[in-house]
C-alpha cells in the first residue's frame, strides 16, 4: 500500500509540472521508475518486482534526478 501511494505521488508530480508549463518534456525509463520506487526491473519480462521497503519522498525525488526541497516538500525536475 505504501508503494502504491509513492507511485501516485510521483505521477501526480509529473502531471502537475507538465500541465503548469514549468518543465519541458519529462521522460523516465521503466527501469528508472522501478528502481526509484524500490523495485527491480526485468527488461525481458518488462516488469518490476517490488520489495517491502519504505522510501522517503526525498529519496524518490532524487532517484528521478530531481532536487527535493525539504521545507516546501516539493520535488523539482527539469530545466529552469
C-alpha positions in Angstrom: 0.0 0.0 0.0 2.9 2.4 0.8 4.5 1.7 -2.6 1.2 2.5 -4.4 1.0 5.8 -2.6 4.5 6.7 -3.7 3.7 5.9 -7.3 0.6 8.1 -7.2 2.6 10.9 -5.6 5.3 10.6 -8.3 2.8 10.5 -11.2 0.8 13.4 -9.7 4.0 15.5 -9.5 5.0 14.8 -13.1 1.5 15.7 -14.3 1.4 18.9 -12.2 4.8 20.0 -13.6 3.9 19.3 -17.1 0.4 20.9 -17.0 1.8 24.0 -15.3 4.3 24.6 -18.1 7.1 24.5 -15.5 9.0 21.8 -17.3 9.7 20.6 -20.7 9.1 17.0 -21.6 10.0 14.6 -18.7 10.9 11.1 -19.9 11.8 8.3 -17.4 12.8 4.8 -18.4 10.8 1.9 -17.0 13.9 0.7 -15.1 14.5 4.2 -13.6 10.9 4.4 -12.3 11.0 0.9 -11.0 14.3 1.4 -9.1 13.1 4.8 -7.8 10.2 3.0 -6.0 12.4 0.2 -4.6 11.8 -2.4 -7.3 14.0 -4.5 -9.5 13.3 -4.1 -13.3 13.3 -7.2 -15.6 13.8 -5.9 -19.1 12.9 -9.3 -20.7 9.6 -9.5 -18.9 9.1 -5.7 -18.9 8.0 -5.9 -15.3 9.0 -4.5 -11.9 9.3 -6.6 -8.8 8.8 -4.6 -5.6 10.3 -5.3 -2.2 8.7 -4.4 1.1 10.6 -1.2 1.8 9.7 2.4 2.7 11.3 5.2 0.8 11.4 8.8 1.7 10.0 11.5 -0.7 13.5 12.9 -1.0 14.9 9.5 -2.0 12.2 9.0 -4.6 12.7 12.5 -6.0 16.5 12.2 -6.2 16.2 8.8 -7.9 14.2 10.5 -10.6 17.0 13.1 -11.0 15.2 15.8 -9.1 16.0 18.2 -6.3 13.9 17.8 -3.1 13.1 21.0 -1.2 12.6 19.7 2.4 11.0 23.0 3.7 8.4 23.2 0.8 8.0 19.4 0.5 8.3 19.5 -3.3 10.4 17.8 -5.9 11.9 19.9 -8.7 12.7 18.3 -12.0 13.6 19.7 -15.4 15.3 22.8 -16.6 14.9 26.2 -15.2 
